[in-house]
Amino acid sequence: MNTQSNFSLKQWMQSPTGFVVLGLAAFVAIYLITEHTSHVLSLLPYMLLLLCPLLHFFMMRGMHQQHIHKPDDNRGHKPE
């Protein structure tokens, strides 16, 4: 069995299936905003509270690679 292992989100979004999924998501979002505005607005503070840890997790994920110290690092030592 030969399966394609290269997954591209951009290619998937431009496929017919991607267009259908994006269209349905847009339809659901517009329906919720127009017909259930009071429900959506009442959940907004909770959505913001849930969004903060997610943003922190995803945005800080790549920053730990910058703090690797090399053995020949002379910071904090007086020159001899």
Order of alpha helices (4+ residues) and beta strands (2+ residues): alpha-alpha-alpha
